[in-house]
Amino acid sequence: LTAPPQVSRGIIMVFPTTKLCIRAVAPSFRRICSKLLKDSSITTRHFSAPAKKVVVIHSIGSDRPGIVSDVTRIVTAKGGNVGESRAQLLGGHFSLMMLVDIAEKDVGDLQDQLASDVKGMKTDCLETVETNATVAPTIAFAGRFKLSGADNPGIVHRLTSVLAQNRLTIANMKTKHEEAPFGGTELFTVEGRSVAYEPLSSNFEWTKIREELKELGDSLNCDIEFDDVTGSSFRD
């Protein structure tokens, strides 16, 4: 059966029982298709994408050129796709973390190759529990904190304990020693961002947290600042 000459495009329907392929668009031709459908069955094929996994890759070791290139080369070769990532140089060491979306069947090979082929680094691959791990939770509050003063044993622990007691998560943080602006005294500084995810508790008040941190700073003889930066890029 041949379609009319004026029919140039349309849909293809295959009828296994009649071994007939029809290109149909014109109304007159659709009537023929309707008649054939009464006497024929249509085979539908379902194609499903391979099951996916989201994994966290963590690589740490002595710094050298090409670490990120080595990791991403392996990920790409295994059909993976890099999502969020963080890299940090700490002294002479380099740390890398990244979220990777990859076919479930390739996770084992990815783990093995990362462990063996990224030279000079300890590289782990952790499967995430959440099926929606690439979607970040909604941030209801973001606060910037900065401590500066003389170094004291446990100072970082005491600062972060106040944040944890108020259900705040550390988004990023860095510590360093630096020379004071006036005089040769060495100052210790801690600064970073902390966040609280939705939903916030009914009694959440960031100004109370600021007061708690100020009292802690007074007891440690140092200055602690805490500001509301909700809506800004807290990973900067």
Secondary structure per residue as TSV (DSSP state, phi and psi in degrees):
chain	resnum	aa	ss	phi	psi
A	1	L	-	360.0	133.4
A	2	T	-	-118.3	139.1
A	3	A	-	-71.3	154.0
A	4	P	-	-57.7	151.9
A	5	P	T	-59.3	-29.9
A	6	Q	T	-73.8	-11.2
A	7	V	-	-84.4	114.0
A	8	S	-	-112.4	-17.2
A	9	R	-	-154.6	162.2
A	10	G	-	165.7	-146.1
A	11	I	E	-114.8	152.2
A	12	I	E	-104.3	128.6
A	13	M	E	-121.9	131.7
A	14	V	E	-112.8	127.5
A	15	F	E	-112.8	102.7
A	16	P	T	-58.5	-37.6
A	17	T	T	-69.4	-27.0
A	18	T	T	-106.3	-7.2
A	19	K	T	55.9	39.2
A	20	L	E	-116.4	132.9
A	21	C	E	-113.4	123.8
A	22	I	E	-122.5	132.6
A	23	R	E	-103.6	119.8
A	24	A	E	-133.1	131.9
A	25	V	-	-143.0	-48.4
A	26	A	S	-61.3	139.9
A	27	P	H	-54.4	-40.4
A	28	S	H	-62.6	-32.3
A	29	F	H	-78.1	-27.0
A	30	R	H	-64.5	-31.5
A	31	R	H	-63.3	-36.7
A	32	I	H	-65.8	-41.3
A	33	C	H	-63.1	-40.6
A	34	S	H	-61.5	-40.2
A	35	K	H	-65.3	-41.7
A	36	L	H	-66.3	-33.9
A	37	L	H	-64.2	-29.0
A	38	K	H	-67.5	-28.4
A	39	D	H	-107.6	1.4
A	40	S	-	-129.0	160.1
A	41	S	-	-114.5	144.3
A	42	I	-	-103.2	131.4
A	43	T	-	-91.2	125.0
A	44	T	-	-107.9	127.5
A	45	R	-	-104.9	132.9
A	46	H	-	-108.4	127.3
A	47	F	-	-114.2	124.8
A	48	S	-	-114.1	141.6
A	49	A	-	-73.1	151.8
A	50	P	-	-60.1	145.9
A	51	A	-	-60.5	137.7
A	52	K	E	-108.1	153.2
A	53	K	E	-130.6	148.7
A	54	V	E	-109.1	123.0
A	55	V	E	-120.5	154.6
A	56	V	E	-105.5	123.3
A	57	I	E	-100.2	130.5
A	58	H	E	-128.2	123.0
A	59	S	E	-128.7	131.0
A	60	I	E	-144.3	143.7
A	61	G	E	169.9	-171.2
A	62	S	E	-65.4	138.0
A	63	D	-	-68.3	143.6
A	64	R	-	-161.2	158.4
A	65	P	T	-66.2	141.7
A	66	G	T	94.0	6.7
A	67	I	H	-63.5	-51.5
A	68	V	H	-62.9	-38.7
A	69	S	H	-61.7	-41.8
A	70	D	H	-63.4	-44.6
A	71	V	H	-66.1	-48.0
A	72	T	H	-69.2	-28.5
A	73	R	H	-62.0	-43.8
A	74	I	H	-67.5	-43.0
A	75	V	H	-60.3	-46.1
A	76	T	H	-64.6	-41.5
A	77	A	H	-62.6	-28.1
A	78	K	T	-91.6	6.5
A	79	G	T	81.7	15.2
A	80	G	-	-84.0	163.1
A	81	N	E	-129.0	124.8
A	82	V	E	-78.9	129.6
A	83	G	E	-101.3	-119.4
A	84	E	E	-72.8	149.7
A	85	S	E	-152.1	155.4
A	86	R	E	-137.5	138.4
A	87	A	E	-134.7	143.1
A	88	Q	E	-148.2	134.4
A	89	L	E	-96.8	121.1
A	90	L	E	-121.5	102.9
A	91	G	T	61.1	-124.0
A	92	G	T	-97.5	12.8
A	93	H	E	-112.8	152.3
A	94	F	E	-124.1	135.8
A	95	S	E	-125.4	135.9
A	96	L	E	-133.6	134.5
A	97	M	E	-132.0	139.0
A	98	M	E	-152.5	148.1
A	99	L	E	-91.8	132.6
A	100	V	E	-129.6	132.8
A	101	D	E	-98.1	123.2
A	102	I	E	-149.2	154.4
A	103	A	E	-61.5	137.5
A	104	E	G	-56.7	-36.7
A	105	K	G	-68.5	-17.4
A	106	D	G	-99.6	-1.5
A	107	V	H	-61.4	-45.6
A	108	G	H	-60.5	-45.7
A	109	D	H	-63.6	-38.4
A	110	L	H	-61.9	-45.4
A	111	Q	H	-58.9	-46.9
A	112	D	H	-63.4	-43.9
A	113	Q	H	-71.7	-36.5
A	114	L	H	-62.9	-41.4
A	115	A	H	-66.3	-32.2
A	116	S	H	-98.4	-27.4
A	117	D	H	-104.6	-10.9
A	118	V	S	-92.9	92.8
A	119	K	T	-66.2	137.2
A	120	G	T	76.5	6.7
A	121	M	E	-125.7	148.4
A	122	K	E	-95.3	112.8
A	123	T	E	-121.7	123.2
A	124	D	E	-115.9	156.4
A	125	C	E	-131.5	113.9
A	126	L	E	-112.3	125.9
A	127	E	E	-74.9	133.1
A	128	T	-	-78.6	152.7
A	129	V	S	-80.5	-37.9
A	130	E	-	-76.6	133.1
A	131	T	T	-73.7	-17.8
A	132	N	T	-111.5	37.7
A	133	A	T	-65.7	-20.9
A	134	T	T	-77.6	-10.6
A	135	V	S	-96.8	117.6
A	136	A	-	-74.3	142.7
A	137	P	-	-65.8	156.9
A	138	T	-	-76.3	128.5
A	139	I	E	-88.4	122.5
A	140	A	E	-92.5	-28.6
A	141	F	E	-148.4	141.0
A	142	A	E	-132.4	131.6
A	143	G	E	-127.8	135.5
A	144	R	E	-95.4	130.0
A	145	F	E	-122.2	147.5
A	146	K	E	-148.4	126.1
A	147	L	E	-114.3	136.6
A	148	S	E	-144.0	133.7
A	149	G	E	165.9	-170.2
A	150	A	S	-68.4	143.8
A	151	D	-	-70.3	138.9
A	152	N	-	-134.9	142.5
A	153	P	T	-58.0	130.8
A	154	G	T	81.2	9.3
A	155	I	H	-64.6	-39.9
A	156	V	H	-67.4	-40.4
A	157	H	H	-62.2	-43.0
A	158	R	H	-67.8	-37.8
A	159	L	H	-65.1	-50.9
A	160	T	H	-70.1	-24.2
A	161	S	H	-66.1	-39.1
A	162	V	H	-62.5	-42.1
A	163	L	H	-64.6	-43.2
A	164	A	H	-65.3	-39.7
A	165	Q	H	-63.2	-23.5
A	166	N	T	-99.8	18.9
A	167	R	T	63.3	33.5
A	168	L	-	-101.5	139.9
A	169	T	E	-103.6	139.6
A	170	I	E	-76.6	119.1
A	171	A	E	-84.8	-43.1
A	172	N	E	-157.3	155.7
A	173	M	E	-159.8	143.0
A	174	K	E	-140.6	147.3
A	175	T	E	-125.8	149.3
A	176	K	E	-162.8	158.7
A	177	H	E	-102.0	138.8
A	178	E	E	-148.3	158.8
A	179	E	E	-77.6	138.5
A	180	A	-	-66.1	147.8
A	181	P	S	-57.9	-36.1
A	182	F	S	-120.6	109.7
A	183	G	S	99.9	173.1
A	184	G	S	-93.4	12.6
A	185	T	-	-69.6	140.7
A	186	E	E	-93.1	129.6
A	187	L	E	-102.8	148.5
A	188	F	E	-108.6	130.1
A	189	T	E	-124.2	143.8
A	190	V	E	-131.2	126.8
A	191	E	E	-145.8	151.7
A	192	G	E	176.3	-167.2
A	193	R	E	-125.5	142.3
A	194	S	E	-126.1	149.6
A	195	V	E	-135.1	156.0
A	196	A	E	-125.6	133.7
A	197	Y	E	-92.2	158.7
A	198	E	S	-70.0	144.8
A	199	P	S	-86.9	144.6
A	200	L	-	-73.9	148.2
A	201	S	-	-67.2	153.0
A	202	S	T	-63.7	-24.9
A	203	N	T	-101.6	17.0
A	204	F	-	-73.3	124.0
A	205	E	-	-139.2	110.9
A	206	W	H	-66.6	-26.6
A	207	T	H	-66.9	-29.7
A	208	K	H	-68.0	-36.8
A	209	I	H	-64.2	-41.0
A	210	R	H	-59.9	-40.8
A	211	E	H	-65.7	-40.4
A	212	E	H	-61.2	-42.1
A	213	L	H	-68.5	-35.1
A	214	K	H	-64.6	-42.5
A	215	E	H	-63.7	-38.6
A	216	L	H	-63.5	-43.1
A	217	G	H	-60.5	-40.9
A	218	D	H	-62.5	-38.6
A	219	S	H	-72.0	-24.5
A	220	L	H	-99.5	0.5
A	221	N	T	59.2	48.4
A	222	C	E	-146.6	167.8
A	223	D	E	-99.8	134.9
A	224	I	E	-128.7	120.6
A	225	E	E	-103.0	147.6
A	226	F	E	-148.6	117.8
A	227	D	E	-127.9	149.2
A	228	D	E	-80.3	117.5
A	229	V	-	-123.7	28.0
A	230	T	T	-56.5	132.5
A	231	G	T	99.5	-15.6
A	232	S	S	-88.7	170.1
A	233	S	-	-77.5	97.3
A	234	F	T	-71.5	-10.3
A	235	R	T	-90.0	-5.7
A	236	D	-	-67.3	360.0
